[in-house]
Amino acid sequence: MLVSTPYPRGDTLKRSNPWLASLTMFLMCGGESAGAQTPGLADVVVLPPGAIRTDAKGIKQVWVPPGCFRMGADDAAEQAARLQAPAWVTKALGYEDPAREVCLTAGYWIDQTEVTQAAFQAFVDDGGYRRPEFWSADGKRWLSGRPLGDLPVRCEDLGPEHPRVCVTWFEAEAYAQWRGGHLPSEAQWEFAARGPQSWIFPWGNEWDPGKANVVDSKGLAAVARYPQGASWVGALDMAGNAMEWVQDWLSRDYPKEKVRNDPSGPASGNRKIEKGGWWGSHAFVSRSSYKHFEDPPSYQDHHIGFRIVTPESK
């Protein structure tokens, strides 16, 4: 029996975990309720936040337990002024508010790093572009008529451990299906970056240019080159390097609905959200609540990569 803790333990967040204490007492008392038989303590595996595994495709993932956090931001304009953001970021204001409580009711595995060139090439080599079972209906429409020999587009001369960029949202979605997962919802991505303390950046509330490949950068770095910028679960490069596709359509109105449990975004739209900032950009866009606002799912360029989420059961 696998049980995941809904909050980090110990010094990570310096908070008690009544859920875990209750679970432990329950199991020590025999694990029985209303005559139902449950596994004993020896049968229970408790996954701590940030537990690491290697999935069936050889990709390292970190564990994000269920829990709640403060998603979005009410003070994006103030943060833009504090961080001396460029004038164009005014176009992004209004997408992050209101700040609201969001709960992820199930734990999940998320890639420790952005999908690398080598990892994506394994999908290509396995016939990923020629196997319709990995492509959504919209993805198939995008794929139809394109010379498969020209895909994926090569736009950077990068090493195998650099992020795979220059892929559309549809290609990222197909790769995720091949891996047995999906693109993270915006809420899943943001919780993995911010944690229950809802930090502004993955490492805390103050910008540190030495913890991310962002300011004054001339190009992508290999993944995991900035370990000091790890999030509370050990996810790397969630600020900078490549910004990342997520599952949700972009909307100014959806956050105002304040969906508390497992929000998945609006049912339709014309632009997809990207998270996490990018090389050569600015601290403001590297905040974990920031969402980029320009790109349809058919778009790709050398700033956009992705990572995937896998359910607990996979």
KENU-312479 format. One line per 10 residues: number of its first residue (from 1); their letters; for each residue x, y, z of C-alpha. Coordinates in nm, 3 decimals, padded with zeros to 5 digits. Each point is the difference from the previous one (the first is absolute). Last residue first. Layout:
<sevos>
NUM	A	X Y Z | ... $
</sevos>
This chain:
<sevos>
314	KSEPTVIRFG	00.205 00.472 -01.341 | -00.237 -00.003 00.301 | 00.128 00.327 00.146 | -00.085 00.184 -00.320 | 00.279 00.115 -00.233 | 00.076 00.364 -00.070 | 00.205 00.134 -00.289 | 00.266 00.260 -00.074 | 00.005 00.270 -00.266 | 00.205 00.214 -00.237 $
304	IHHDQYSPPD	-00.042 00.350 -00.145 | 00.274 00.258 -00.061 | 00.130 -00.131 -00.334 | -00.337 00.034 -00.171 | -00.329 -00.179 -00.051 | -00.360 00.094 -00.077 | -00.283 -00.238 -00.089 | -00.137 00.008 00.355 | -00.064 00.376 -00.029 | 00.249 00.237 00.164 $
294	EFHKYSSRSV	-00.024 00.346 00.152 | -00.084 00.002 00.372 | 00.284 -00.125 00.214 | -00.105 -00.090 00.352 | 00.165 00.140 00.310 | -00.087 -00.163 00.333 | 00.339 -00.172 00.029 | 00.193 00.323 -00.040 | 00.248 -00.030 -00.288 | -00.193 00.256 -00.206 $
284	FAHSGWWGGK	00.088 00.272 00.250 | 00.368 -00.102 00.023 | 00.055 00.086 -00.364 | 00.073 -00.165 -00.334 | 00.323 -00.127 -00.157 | -00.082 -00.362 00.076 | -00.365 -00.068 00.067 | -00.274 00.051 00.257 | -00.180 -00.276 00.188 | -00.339 -00.061 -00.152 $
274	EIKRNGSAPG	-00.167 -00.018 -00.340 | -00.377 00.019 -00.034 | -00.173 -00.102 -00.322 | -00.172 00.239 -00.238 | -00.322 -00.040 -00.201 | -00.249 -00.111 00.262 | -00.207 -00.292 00.114 | -00.119 -00.189 00.307 | 00.139 00.258 00.242 | 00.271 -00.097 00.249 $
264	SPDNRVKEKP	00.062 -00.327 00.181 | -00.065 00.095 00.360 | 00.068 -00.289 00.240 | -00.208 00.115 00.297 | -00.059 00.368 00.070 | -00.149 00.143 -00.317 | 00.027 00.372 00.064 | -00.228 00.106 -00.288 | 00.217 00.310 -00.030 | 00.285 -00.221 -00.118 $
254	YDRSLWDQVW	-00.210 -00.093 -00.308 | -00.066 00.359 -00.114 | 00.337 00.118 -00.127 | 00.042 -00.318 -00.203 | 00.287 -00.200 -00.147 | -00.073 -00.364 -00.083 | 00.144 -00.246 00.244 | 00.225 -00.303 -00.051 | 00.339 00.155 00.063 | 00.274 00.102 -00.243 $
244	EMANGAMDLA	00.328 00.097 00.160 | 00.238 00.294 00.000 | 00.352 -00.107 -00.083 | 00.308 00.083 00.213 | -00.181 00.205 00.261 | -00.183 -00.069 00.323 | -00.124 -00.357 00.027 | 00.355 -00.104 -00.085 | 00.004 -00.287 00.251 | -00.269 -00.185 00.195 $
234	GVWSAGQPYR	00.136 -00.089 00.344 | -00.334 -00.022 00.178 | 00.030 00.344 00.165 | 00.130 00.146 -00.328 | 00.361 -00.017 -00.113 | 00.184 00.324 -00.077 | 00.316 -00.107 00.182 | 00.022 -00.291 -00.249 | 00.064 00.239 -00.292 | 00.166 -00.213 -00.270 $
224	AVAALGKSDV	-00.283 -00.255 00.016 | -00.080 00.015 -00.373 | 00.269 00.102 -00.249 | -00.004 00.374 -00.052 | -00.202 00.190 -00.256 | 00.123 00.323 -00.151 | 00.154 00.344 00.038 | -00.096 00.055 00.364 | -00.005 00.359 00.123 | -00.265 -00.089 00.262 $
214	VNAKGPDWEN	-00.153 -00.346 -00.024 | 00.184 -00.324 00.067 | -00.103 -00.035 00.363 | 00.147 -00.006 00.353 | 00.275 00.259 -00.044 | -00.251 00.269 -00.093 | -00.149 -00.010 00.352 | -00.349 00.151 00.030 | -00.144 00.001 00.350 | -00.313 -00.188 00.107 $
204	GWPFIWSQPG	00.134 -00.353 00.024 | 00.170 -00.279 -00.197 | -00.264 -00.064 -00.270 | -00.072 00.372 -00.033 | -00.294 00.191 00.149 | -00.044 -00.255 00.277 | -00.340 -00.153 00.055 | 00.081 -00.145 00.343 | -00.187 -00.317 -00.097 | 00.240 -00.057 -00.291 $
194	RAAFEWQAES	00.109 00.257 -00.259 | 00.139 -00.194 -00.301 | -00.182 -00.333 00.034 | -00.314 00.196 00.093 | 00.038 00.216 -00.313 | 00.037 -00.297 -00.235 | -00.294 -00.188 00.150 | -00.217 00.314 -00.007 | 00.093 00.076 -00.361 | -00.100 -00.352 -00.088 $
184	PLHGGRWQAY	00.299 -00.216 -00.069 | 00.047 -00.144 -00.348 | -00.104 -00.361 -00.005 | 00.125 -00.343 00.099 | 00.069 -00.346 -00.143 | 00.331 00.106 -00.159 | -00.145 -00.031 -00.350 | -00.293 00.214 00.115 | 00.245 00.266 00.119 | 00.176 -00.007 -00.337 $
174	AEAEFWTVCV	-00.332 00.056 -00.172 | -00.082 00.300 00.221 | 00.343 00.154 -00.060 | -00.052 -00.038 -00.373 | -00.340 00.167 00.021 | 00.137 00.284 00.216 | 00.249 00.071 -00.275 | 00.364 -00.099 00.013 | 00.287 00.241 -00.054 | 00.162 -00.089 00.334 $
164	RPHEPGLDEC	00.136 -00.328 00.132 | 00.194 00.106 00.309 | 00.377 -00.058 -00.009 | 00.137 -00.337 00.109 | 00.048 -00.139 -00.354 | 00.203 00.302 -00.114 | -00.141 00.291 -00.194 | 00.024 00.144 -00.349 | -00.329 00.187 00.016 | -00.293 00.019 -00.240 $
154	RVPLDGLPRG	-00.061 -00.357 -00.106 | -00.364 -00.058 -00.078 | -00.135 -00.334 00.116 | -00.092 -00.094 -00.259 | 00.127 00.052 -00.354 | -00.027 -00.366 -00.093 | -00.362 00.007 00.103 | -00.078 00.236 -00.286 | -00.302 00.192 00.130 | -00.334 -00.070 -00.168 $
144	SLWRKGDASW	-00.166 -00.124 00.316 | 00.191 00.078 00.319 | -00.216 00.295 00.109 | -00.316 -00.199 -00.064 | 00.147 -00.294 00.186 | 00.079 00.224 00.295 | -00.353 00.132 00.006 | -00.133 -00.356 00.013 | 00.255 -00.089 00.266 | 00.320 -00.181 -00.095 $
134	FEPRRYGGDD	00.167 -00.292 00.179 | -00.216 -00.272 -00.154 | 00.075 00.142 -00.344 | 00.348 -00.152 -00.015 | 00.206 00.156 -00.282 | 00.142 00.298 00.188 | 00.093 -00.220 00.295 | 00.184 -00.254 -00.211 | 00.216 -00.129 00.286 | 00.292 00.206 -00.129 $
124	VFAQFAAQTV	-00.204 00.319 00.038 | -00.097 -00.087 00.359 | 00.363 -00.084 00.080 | 00.096 00.334 -00.156 | -00.214 00.174 00.261 | 00.205 -00.146 00.282 | 00.330 00.085 -00.170 | -00.098 00.361 -00.066 | -00.105 00.034 00.361 | -00.343 00.026 00.158 $
114	ETQDIWYGAT	00.022 00.273 00.266 | 00.129 -00.124 00.330 | -00.123 -00.198 00.300 | -00.293 -00.127 -00.202 | -00.317 00.007 00.207 | -00.151 -00.290 00.195 | -00.344 00.048 00.149 | -00.192 00.028 00.325 | -00.377 00.023 00.002 | -00.232 00.267 00.140 $
104	LCVERAPDEY	00.188 00.300 -00.133 | -00.144 00.295 00.190 | -00.026 00.361 -00.112 | -00.039 00.303 00.225 | -00.024 00.323 -00.196 | 00.208 00.293 -00.121 | -00.229 00.187 -00.236 | 00.170 00.066 -00.222 | 00.269 -00.145 -00.225 | -00.131 00.094 -00.346 $
94	GLAKTVWAPA	-00.064 00.367 00.075 | 00.349 00.121 -00.080 | 00.164 -00.180 -00.290 | -00.027 00.287 -00.248 | 00.162 00.227 00.262 | 00.304 -00.225 -00.046 | 00.092 00.204 -00.309 | 00.132 00.289 00.210 | 00.303 -00.187 00.131 | -00.001 -00.120 00.363 $
84	QLRAAQEAAD	00.166 00.207 00.269 | -00.024 -00.283 00.256 | -00.191 00.217 00.248 | -00.215 00.152 -00.276 | -00.092 -00.338 -00.146 | -00.063 -00.130 00.352 | -00.244 00.284 00.063 | -00.181 -00.075 -00.326 | -00.013 -00.372 00.082 | -00.148 00.068 00.344 $
74	DAGMRFCGPP	-00.309 -00.220 00.014 | 00.191 -00.313 -00.090 | -00.080 -00.349 -00.129 | -00.037 -00.315 00.207 | 00.011 -00.007 00.381 | 00.069 -00.359 00.098 | -00.169 -00.328 00.084 | 00.119 -00.358 00.019 | 00.038 -00.335 -00.170 | 00.359 -00.121 -00.016 $
64	VWVQKIGKAD	00.242 00.098 -00.278 | 00.249 -00.279 -00.071 | 00.304 00.060 -00.216 | 00.070 -00.153 -00.341 | 00.312 -00.136 -00.165 | -00.049 -00.124 -00.357 | 00.101 -00.354 -00.105 | -00.300 -00.072 -00.218 | -00.162 -00.223 00.264 | 00.033 00.273 00.263 $
54	TRIAGPPLVV	00.298 00.078 00.223 | -00.102 00.094 00.352 | 00.073 00.282 00.241 | -00.178 00.092 00.324 | -00.041 00.377 00.005 | -00.284 00.009 00.249 | 00.014 -00.312 00.214 | -00.160 -00.321 -00.127 | -00.153 -00.206 00.277 | 00.008 -00.373 -00.076 $
44	VDALGPTQAG	-00.254 -00.200 00.200 | 00.017 -00.377 00.022 | 00.210 -00.009 00.318 | -00.254 00.224 00.171 | -00.278 -00.252 -00.047 | -00.229 -00.011 -00.300 | -00.368 00.066 00.059 | -00.279 -00.227 00.117 | -00.340 00.162 00.038 | -00.190 -00.071 00.323 $
34	ASEGGCMLFM	-00.119 00.357 00.040 | 00.357 00.122 -00.013 | 00.313 -00.208 00.028 | 00.360 00.113 -00.043 | 00.123 -00.189 00.303 | 00.047 00.278 00.248 | 00.343 00.075 -00.141 | -00.159 00.055 -00.340 | -00.249 00.257 00.124 | 00.261 00.174 00.212 $
24	TLSALWPNSR	00.228 00.030 -00.304 | -00.282 00.131 -00.219 | -00.094 00.258 00.260 | 00.359 00.118 00.027 | 00.026 00.017 -00.381 | -00.314 00.212 -00.024 | 00.107 00.215 00.294 | 00.314 00.104 -00.185 | 00.181 00.265 00.198 | 00.176 00.290 -00.168 $
14	KLTDGRPYPT	00.361 00.101 -00.042 | -00.027 00.010 -00.382 | 00.301 -00.200 -00.108 | 00.122 -00.042 00.358 | -00.205 -00.310 00.065 | -00.278 -00.113 -00.231 | -00.137 00.110 -00.334 | -00.378 -00.011 -00.026 | -00.260 -00.242 -00.139 | 00.195 -00.313 00.094 $
4	SVLM	-00.034 -00.281 -00.249 | -00.138 -00.344 00.083 | 00.091 -00.311 -00.195 | -00.143 -00.338 00.100 $
</sevos>
